[in-house]
Amino acid sequence: MVADDASPASDDGEPDSAGQPADPPDPEDVDAEALLAHAGFDADAGVLTERQAEVLALREQGLRQAVIAERLGTSRANVSSVEASARDNVERARETVAFAEALSAPVHVEIPPGTDLYDAPKRVYDACDAAGVKVNKTAPDLMKTIGDRAGDAVYGREVREQLYVTVGADGQIRVR
């Protein structure tokens, strides 16, 4: 949950002439409706409410929660709550898409907790061989991909949480 009023980490990141991150735009210059239209937002087709999309769009433009609250005539705490719910909805949507894509993948490999990450490539290669799917990654690259995509589920070489690795017919690897 976003609990502070800091600018989002996803600002444009372009430094100014002194090498410092650029200042957020003047709130008066940010048109939330135009941002939503430009991104093709449709509240009836997606998982976000209009308010959630508006708050995310304004935050992505670098506006602080307090500024957004004033603009929307609500409290900063309410904006924080709306933003947190929106980000949670986006993450759930991503997980749903990953699950749906995993259903059609020809290769499914479960990597249980306690597994040494060094053993994961063999499991994936064996399953791919059985399914006739080619993986264009060396064992070290595959270990890195699995470790990076697993996030906190892997610590050092230890798999700490159940991982689901799927490989599409095109060799695309997904880790959930």
MODELLER restraints for C-alpha pairs under 7 A, 6 or more apart:
rsr = mdl.restraints
at = mdl.atoms
rsr.add(forms.Gaussian(group=physical.xy_distance, feature=features.Distance(at['CA:1:A'], at['CA:84:A']), mean=4.94, stdev=0.5))
rsr.add(forms.Gaussian(group=physical.xy_distance, feature=features.Distance(at['CA:2:A'], at['CA:80:A']), mean=6.12, stdev=0.5))
rsr.add(forms.Gaussian(group=physical.xy_distance, feature=features.Distance(at['CA:2:A'], at['CA:84:A']), mean=5.69, stdev=0.5))
rsr.add(forms.Gaussian(group=physical.xy_distance, feature=features.Distance(at['CA:3:A'], at['CA:80:A']), mean=6.37, stdev=0.5))
rsr.add(forms.Gaussian(group=physical.xy_distance, feature=features.Distance(at['CA:5:A'], at['CA:64:A']), mean=5.91, stdev=0.5))
rsr.add(forms.Gaussian(group=physical.xy_distance, feature=features.Distance(at['CA:5:A'], at['CA:65:A']), mean=5.40, stdev=0.5))
rsr.add(forms.Gaussian(group=physical.xy_distance, feature=features.Distance(at['CA:5:A'], at['CA:66:A']), mean=6.87, stdev=0.5))
rsr.add(forms.Gaussian(group=physical.xy_distance, feature=features.Distance(at['CA:6:A'], at['CA:64:A']), mean=6.43, stdev=0.5))
rsr.add(forms.Gaussian(group=physical.xy_distance, feature=features.Distance(at['CA:7:A'], at['CA:62:A']), mean=5.68, stdev=0.5))
rsr.add(forms.Gaussian(group=physical.xy_distance, feature=features.Distance(at['CA:7:A'], at['CA:63:A']), mean=6.66, stdev=0.5))
rsr.add(forms.Gaussian(group=physical.xy_distance, feature=features.Distance(at['CA:7:A'], at['CA:64:A']), mean=5.58, stdev=0.5))
rsr.add(forms.Gaussian(group=physical.xy_distance, feature=features.Distance(at['CA:8:A'], at['CA:59:A']), mean=6.27, stdev=0.5))
rsr.add(forms.Gaussian(group=physical.xy_distance, feature=features.Distance(at['CA:8:A'], at['CA:60:A']), mean=6.57, stdev=0.5))
rsr.add(forms.Gaussian(group=physical.xy_distance, feature=features.Distance(at['CA:8:A'], at['CA:62:A']), mean=6.42, stdev=0.5))
rsr.add(forms.Gaussian(group=physical.xy_distance, feature=features.Distance(at['CA:10:A'], at['CA:60:A']), mean=6.28, stdev=0.5))
rsr.add(forms.Gaussian(group=physical.xy_distance, feature=features.Distance(at['CA:11:A'], at['CA:60:A']), mean=5.97, stdev=0.5))
rsr.add(forms.Gaussian(group=physical.xy_distance, feature=features.Distance(at['CA:11:A'], at['CA:61:A']), mean=6.44, stdev=0.5))
rsr.add(forms.Gaussian(group=physical.xy_distance, feature=features.Distance(at['CA:11:A'], at['CA:62:A']), mean=5.64, stdev=0.5))
rsr.add(forms.Gaussian(group=physical.xy_distance, feature=features.Distance(at['CA:13:A'], at['CA:21:A']), mean=5.81, stdev=0.5))
rsr.add(forms.Gaussian(group=physical.xy_distance, feature=features.Distance(at['CA:13:A'], at['CA:22:A']), mean=6.97, stdev=0.5))
rsr.add(forms.Gaussian(group=physical.xy_distance, feature=features.Distance(at['CA:14:A'], at['CA:21:A']), mean=5.87, stdev=0.5))
rsr.add(forms.Gaussian(group=physical.xy_distance, feature=features.Distance(at['CA:14:A'], at['CA:22:A']), mean=5.97, stdev=0.5))
rsr.add(forms.Gaussian(group=physical.xy_distance, feature=features.Distance(at['CA:15:A'], at['CA:21:A']), mean=4.17, stdev=0.5))
rsr.add(forms.Gaussian(group=physical.xy_distance, feature=features.Distance(at['CA:15:A'], at['CA:22:A']), mean=5.26, stdev=0.5))
rsr.add(forms.Gaussian(group=physical.xy_distance, feature=features.Distance(at['CA:16:A'], at['CA:22:A']), mean=5.20, stdev=0.5))
rsr.add(forms.Gaussian(group=physical.xy_distance, feature=features.Distance(at['CA:24:A'], at['CA:61:A']), mean=6.89, stdev=0.5))
rsr.add(forms.Gaussian(group=physical.xy_distance, feature=features.Distance(at['CA:24:A'], at['CA:62:A']), mean=4.84, stdev=0.5))
rsr.add(forms.Gaussian(group=physical.xy_distance, feature=features.Distance(at['CA:24:A'], at['CA:63:A']), mean=6.27, stdev=0.5))
rsr.add(forms.Gaussian(group=physical.xy_distance, feature=features.Distance(at['CA:25:A'], at['CA:62:A']), mean=6.94, stdev=0.5))
rsr.add(forms.Gaussian(group=physical.xy_distance, feature=features.Distance(at['CA:27:A'], at['CA:63:A']), mean=6.75, stdev=0.5))
rsr.add(forms.Gaussian(group=physical.xy_distance, feature=features.Distance(at['CA:32:A'], at['CA:54:A']), mean=5.99, stdev=0.5))
rsr.add(forms.Gaussian(group=physical.xy_distance, feature=features.Distance(at['CA:32:A'], at['CA:57:A']), mean=6.64, stdev=0.5))
rsr.add(forms.Gaussian(group=physical.xy_distance, feature=features.Distance(at['CA:32:A'], at['CA:58:A']), mean=6.46, stdev=0.5))
rsr.add(forms.Gaussian(group=physical.xy_distance, feature=features.Distance(at['CA:35:A'], at['CA:57:A']), mean=6.66, stdev=0.5))
rsr.add(forms.Gaussian(group=physical.xy_distance, feature=features.Distance(at['CA:43:A'], at['CA:49:A']), mean=5.73, stdev=0.5))
rsr.add(forms.Gaussian(group=physical.xy_distance, feature=features.Distance(at['CA:43:A'], at['CA:50:A']), mean=5.88, stdev=0.5))
rsr.add(forms.Gaussian(group=physical.xy_distance, feature=features.Distance(at['CA:47:A'], at['CA:89:A']), mean=6.50, stdev=0.5))
rsr.add(forms.Gaussian(group=physical.xy_distance, feature=features.Distance(at['CA:48:A'], at['CA:86:A']), mean=6.31, stdev=0.5))
rsr.add(forms.Gaussian(group=physical.xy_distance, feature=features.Distance(at['CA:48:A'], at['CA:89:A']), mean=6.84, stdev=0.5))
rsr.add(forms.Gaussian(group=physical.xy_distance, feature=features.Distance(at['CA:52:A'], at['CA:82:A']), mean=5.76, stdev=0.5))
rsr.add(forms.Gaussian(group=physical.xy_distance, feature=features.Distance(at['CA:52:A'], at['CA:83:A']), mean=6.27, stdev=0.5))
rsr.add(forms.Gaussian(group=physical.xy_distance, feature=features.Distance(at['CA:52:A'], at['CA:86:A']), mean=5.30, stdev=0.5))
rsr.add(forms.Gaussian(group=physical.xy_distance, feature=features.Distance(at['CA:55:A'], at['CA:83:A']), mean=6.21, stdev=0.5))
rsr.add(forms.Gaussian(group=physical.xy_distance, feature=features.Distance(at['CA:56:A'], at['CA:83:A']), mean=6.33, stdev=0.5))
rsr.add(forms.Gaussian(group=physical.xy_distance, feature=features.Distance(at['CA:65:A'], at['CA:76:A']), mean=5.66, stdev=0.5))
rsr.add(forms.Gaussian(group=physical.xy_distance, feature=features.Distance(at['CA:65:A'], at['CA:79:A']), mean=6.15, stdev=0.5))
rsr.add(forms.Gaussian(group=physical.xy_distance, feature=features.Distance(at['CA:65:A'], at['CA:80:A']), mean=6.71, stdev=0.5))
rsr.add(forms.Gaussian(group=physical.xy_distance, feature=features.Distance(at['CA:66:A'], at['CA:76:A']), mean=5.04, stdev=0.5))
rsr.add(forms.Gaussian(group=physical.xy_distance, feature=features.Distance(at['CA:69:A'], at['CA:75:A']), mean=5.22, stdev=0.5))
rsr.add(forms.Gaussian(group=physical.xy_distance, feature=features.Distance(at['CA:69:A'], at['CA:76:A']), mean=5.12, stdev=0.5))
rsr.add(forms.Gaussian(group=physical.xy_distance, feature=features.Distance(at['CA:69:A'], at['CA:79:A']), mean=5.99, stdev=0.5))
rsr.add(forms.Gaussian(group=physical.xy_distance, feature=features.Distance(at['CA:102:A'], at['CA:166:A']), mean=6.03, stdev=0.5))
rsr.add(forms.Gaussian(group=physical.xy_distance, feature=features.Distance(at['CA:105:A'], at['CA:166:A']), mean=6.14, stdev=0.5))
rsr.add(forms.Gaussian(group=physical.xy_distance, feature=features.Distance(at['CA:105:A'], at['CA:167:A']), mean=5.87, stdev=0.5))
rsr.add(forms.Gaussian(group=physical.xy_distance, feature=features.Distance(at['CA:105:A'], at['CA:168:A']), mean=4.60, stdev=0.5))
rsr.add(forms.Gaussian(group=physical.xy_distance, feature=features.Distance(at['CA:105:A'], at['CA:169:A']), mean=6.72, stdev=0.5))
rsr.add(forms.Gaussian(group=physical.xy_distance, feature=features.Distance(at['CA:106:A'], at['CA:131:A']), mean=6.68, stdev=0.5))
rsr.add(forms.Gaussian(group=physical.xy_distance, feature=features.Distance(at['CA:106:A'], at['CA:167:A']), mean=6.64, stdev=0.5))
rsr.add(forms.Gaussian(group=physical.xy_distance, feature=features.Distance(at['CA:106:A'], at['CA:168:A']), mean=5.95, stdev=0.5))
rsr.add(forms.Gaussian(group=physical.xy_distance, feature=features.Distance(at['CA:106:A'], at['CA:169:A']), mean=6.30, stdev=0.5))
rsr.add(forms.Gaussian(group=physical.xy_distance, feature=features.Distance(at['CA:107:A'], at['CA:127:A']), mean=6.26, stdev=0.5))
rsr.add(forms.Gaussian(group=physical.xy_distance, feature=features.Distance(at['CA:107:A'], at['CA:128:A']), mean=6.10, stdev=0.5))
rsr.add(forms.Gaussian(group=physical.xy_distance, feature=features.Distance(at['CA:107:A'], at['CA:131:A']), mean=6.58, stdev=0.5))
rsr.add(forms.Gaussian(group=physical.xy_distance, feature=features.Distance(at['CA:107:A'], at['CA:166:A']), mean=5.36, stdev=0.5))
rsr.add(forms.Gaussian(group=physical.xy_distance, feature=features.Distance(at['CA:107:A'], at['CA:167:A']), mean=5.03, stdev=0.5))
rsr.add(forms.Gaussian(group=physical.xy_distance, feature=features.Distance(at['CA:107:A'], at['CA:168:A']), mean=6.69, stdev=0.5))
rsr.add(forms.Gaussian(group=physical.xy_distance, feature=features.Distance(at['CA:108:A'], at['CA:165:A']), mean=5.92, stdev=0.5))
rsr.add(forms.Gaussian(group=physical.xy_distance, feature=features.Distance(at['CA:108:A'], at['CA:166:A']), mean=4.60, stdev=0.5))
rsr.add(forms.Gaussian(group=physical.xy_distance, feature=features.Distance(at['CA:108:A'], at['CA:167:A']), mean=6.77, stdev=0.5))
rsr.add(forms.Gaussian(group=physical.xy_distance, feature=features.Distance(at['CA:109:A'], at['CA:124:A']), mean=6.31, stdev=0.5))
rsr.add(forms.Gaussian(group=physical.xy_distance, feature=features.Distance(at['CA:109:A'], at['CA:127:A']), mean=7.00, stdev=0.5))
rsr.add(forms.Gaussian(group=physical.xy_distance, feature=features.Distance(at['CA:109:A'], at['CA:164:A']), mean=5.85, stdev=0.5))
rsr.add(forms.Gaussian(group=physical.xy_distance, feature=features.Distance(at['CA:109:A'], at['CA:165:A']), mean=5.05, stdev=0.5))
rsr.add(forms.Gaussian(group=physical.xy_distance, feature=features.Distance(at['CA:109:A'], at['CA:166:A']), mean=6.22, stdev=0.5))
rsr.add(forms.Gaussian(group=physical.xy_distance, feature=features.Distance(at['CA:110:A'], at['CA:163:A']), mean=5.81, stdev=0.5))
rsr.add(forms.Gaussian(group=physical.xy_distance, feature=features.Distance(at['CA:110:A'], at['CA:164:A']), mean=4.76, stdev=0.5))
rsr.add(forms.Gaussian(group=physical.xy_distance, feature=features.Distance(at['CA:110:A'], at['CA:165:A']), mean=6.31, stdev=0.5))
rsr.add(forms.Gaussian(group=physical.xy_distance, feature=features.Distance(at['CA:111:A'], at['CA:162:A']), mean=5.85, stdev=0.5))
rsr.add(forms.Gaussian(group=physical.xy_distance, feature=features.Distance(at['CA:111:A'], at['CA:163:A']), mean=5.00, stdev=0.5))
rsr.add(forms.Gaussian(group=physical.xy_distance, feature=features.Distance(at['CA:111:A'], at['CA:164:A']), mean=6.32, stdev=0.5))
rsr.add(forms.Gaussian(group=physical.xy_distance, feature=features.Distance(at['CA:112:A'], at['CA:161:A']), mean=6.79, stdev=0.5))
rsr.add(forms.Gaussian(group=physical.xy_distance, feature=features.Distance(at['CA:112:A'], at['CA:162:A']), mean=4.64, stdev=0.5))
rsr.add(forms.Gaussian(group=physical.xy_distance, feature=features.Distance(at['CA:112:A'], at['CA:163:A']), mean=6.40, stdev=0.5))
rsr.add(forms.Gaussian(group=physical.xy_distance, feature=features.Distance(at['CA:113:A'], at['CA:159:A']), mean=5.11, stdev=0.5))
rsr.add(forms.Gaussian(group=physical.xy_distance, feature=features.Distance(at['CA:113:A'], at['CA:160:A']), mean=4.70, stdev=0.5))
rsr.add(forms.Gaussian(group=physical.xy_distance, feature=features.Distance(at['CA:113:A'], at['CA:161:A']), mean=4.83, stdev=0.5))
rsr.add(forms.Gaussian(group=physical.xy_distance, feature=features.Distance(at['CA:113:A'], at['CA:162:A']), mean=5.21, stdev=0.5))
rsr.add(forms.Gaussian(group=physical.xy_distance, feature=features.Distance(at['CA:114:A'], at['CA:158:A']), mean=5.99, stdev=0.5))
rsr.add(forms.Gaussian(group=physical.xy_distance, feature=features.Distance(at['CA:114:A'], at['CA:159:A']), mean=5.39, stdev=0.5))
rsr.add(forms.Gaussian(group=physical.xy_distance, feature=features.Distance(at['CA:114:A'], at['CA:160:A']), mean=5.94, stdev=0.5))
rsr.add(forms.Gaussian(group=physical.xy_distance, feature=features.Distance(at['CA:115:A'], at['CA:158:A']), mean=6.01, stdev=0.5))
rsr.add(forms.Gaussian(group=physical.xy_distance, feature=features.Distance(at['CA:115:A'], at['CA:159:A']), mean=5.29, stdev=0.5))
rsr.add(forms.Gaussian(group=physical.xy_distance, feature=features.Distance(at['CA:116:A'], at['CA:157:A']), mean=5.50, stdev=0.5))
rsr.add(forms.Gaussian(group=physical.xy_distance, feature=features.Distance(at['CA:116:A'], at['CA:158:A']), mean=5.02, stdev=0.5))
rsr.add(forms.Gaussian(group=physical.xy_distance, feature=features.Distance(at['CA:116:A'], at['CA:159:A']), mean=6.30, stdev=0.5))
rsr.add(forms.Gaussian(group=physical.xy_distance, feature=features.Distance(at['CA:117:A'], at['CA:143:A']), mean=6.46, stdev=0.5))
rsr.add(forms.Gaussian(group=physical.xy_distance, feature=features.Distance(at['CA:117:A'], at['CA:157:A']), mean=4.90, stdev=0.5))
rsr.add(forms.Gaussian(group=physical.xy_distance, feature=features.Distance(at['CA:117:A'], at['CA:158:A']), mean=5.89, stdev=0.5))
rsr.add(forms.Gaussian(group=physical.xy_distance, feature=features.Distance(at['CA:117:A'], at['CA:159:A']), mean=6.27, stdev=0.5))
rsr.add(forms.Gaussian(group=physical.xy_distance, feature=features.Distance(at['CA:118:A'], at['CA:143:A']), mean=6.68, stdev=0.5))
rsr.add(forms.Gaussian(group=physical.xy_distance, feature=features.Distance(at['CA:118:A'], at['CA:157:A']), mean=6.95, stdev=0.5))
rsr.add(forms.Gaussian(group=physical.xy_distance, feature=features.Distance(at['CA:120:A'], at['CA:143:A']), mean=6.81, stdev=0.5))
rsr.add(forms.Gaussian(group=physical.xy_distance, feature=features.Distance(at['CA:121:A'], at['CA:139:A']), mean=5.51, stdev=0.5))
rsr.add(forms.Gaussian(group=physical.xy_distance, feature=features.Distance(at['CA:121:A'], at['CA:142:A']), mean=6.11, stdev=0.5))
rsr.add(forms.Gaussian(group=physical.xy_distance, feature=features.Distance(at['CA:121:A'], at['CA:143:A']), mean=6.30, stdev=0.5))
rsr.add(forms.Gaussian(group=physical.xy_distance, feature=features.Distance(at['CA:128:A'], at['CA:134:A']), mean=6.45, stdev=0.5))
rsr.add(forms.Gaussian(group=physical.xy_distance, feature=features.Distance(at['CA:133:A'], at['CA:169:A']), mean=5.96, stdev=0.5))
rsr.add(forms.Gaussian(group=physical.xy_distance, feature=features.Distance(at['CA:133:A'], at['CA:171:A']), mean=6.56, stdev=0.5))
rsr.add(forms.Gaussian(group=physical.xy_distance, feature=features.Distance(at['CA:134:A'], at['CA:171:A']), mean=5.78, stdev=0.5))
rsr.add(forms.Gaussian(group=physical.xy_distance, feature=features.Distance(at['CA:135:A'], at['CA:171:A']), mean=5.01, stdev=0.5))
rsr.add(forms.Gaussian(group=physical.xy_distance, feature=features.Distance(at['CA:136:A'], at['CA:171:A']), mean=6.92, stdev=0.5))
rsr.add(forms.Gaussian(group=physical.xy_distance, feature=features.Distance(at['CA:146:A'], at['CA:175:A']), mean=6.41, stdev=0.5))
rsr.add(forms.Gaussian(group=physical.xy_distance, feature=features.Distance(at['CA:147:A'], at['CA:154:A']), mean=6.02, stdev=0.5))
rsr.add(forms.Gaussian(group=physical.xy_distance, feature=features.Distance(at['CA:149:A'], at['CA:175:A']), mean=5.98, stdev=0.5))
rsr.add(forms.Gaussian(group=physical.xy_distance, feature=features.Distance(at['CA:150:A'], at['CA:175:A']), mean=6.29, stdev=0.5))
rsr.add(forms.Gaussian(group=physical.xy_distance, feature=features.Distance(at['CA:150:A'], at['CA:176:A']), mean=6.71, stdev=0.5))
rsr.add(forms.Gaussian(group=physical.xy_distance, feature=features.Distance(at['CA:153:A'], at['CA:159:A']), mean=6.06, stdev=0.5))
rsr.add(forms.Gaussian(group=physical.xy_distance, feature=features.Distance(at['CA:153:A'], at['CA:160:A']), mean=5.13, stdev=0.5))
rsr.add(forms.Gaussian(group=physical.xy_distance, feature=features.Distance(at['CA:153:A'], at['CA:161:A']), mean=4.95, stdev=0.5))
rsr.add(forms.Gaussian(group=physical.xy_distance, feature=features.Distance(at['CA:154:A'], at['CA:160:A']), mean=5.49, stdev=0.5))
rsr.add(forms.Gaussian(group=physical.xy_distance, feature=features.Distance(at['CA:163:A'], at['CA:175:A']), mean=6.75, stdev=0.5))
rsr.add(forms.Gaussian(group=physical.xy_distance, feature=features.Distance(at['CA:163:A'], at['CA:176:A']), mean=5.78, stdev=0.5))
rsr.add(forms.Gaussian(group=physical.xy_distance, feature=features.Distance(at['CA:164:A'], at['CA:175:A']), mean=5.67, stdev=0.5))
rsr.add(forms.Gaussian(group=physical.xy_distance, feature=features.Distance(at['CA:164:A'], at['CA:176:A']), mean=5.08, stdev=0.5))
rsr.add(forms.Gaussian(group=physical.xy_distance, feature=features.Distance(at['CA:165:A'], at['CA:173:A']), mean=6.92, stdev=0.5))
rsr.add(forms.Gaussian(group=physical.xy_distance, feature=features.Distance(at['CA:165:A'], at['CA:174:A']), mean=5.66, stdev=0.5))
rsr.add(forms.Gaussian(group=physical.xy_distance, feature=features.Distance(at['CA:165:A'], at['CA:175:A']), mean=4.57, stdev=0.5))
rsr.add(forms.Gaussian(group=physical.xy_distance, feature=features.Distance(at['CA:165:A'], at['CA:176:A']), mean=6.48, stdev=0.5))
rsr.add(forms.Gaussian(group=physical.xy_distance, feature=features.Distance(at['CA:166:A'], at['CA:173:A']), mean=5.80, stdev=0.5))
rsr.add(forms.Gaussian(group=physical.xy_distance, feature=features.Distance(at['CA:166:A'], at['CA:174:A']), mean=5.25, stdev=0.5))
rsr.add(forms.Gaussian(group=physical.xy_distance, feature=features.Distance(at['CA:166:A'], at['CA:175:A']), mean=6.54, stdev=0.5))
rsr.add(forms.Gaussian(group=physical.xy_distance, feature=features.Distance(at['CA:167:A'], at['CA:173:A']), mean=4.60, stdev=0.5))
rsr.add(forms.Gaussian(group=physical.xy_distance, feature=features.Distance(at['CA:167:A'], at['CA:174:A']), mean=6.40, stdev=0.5))
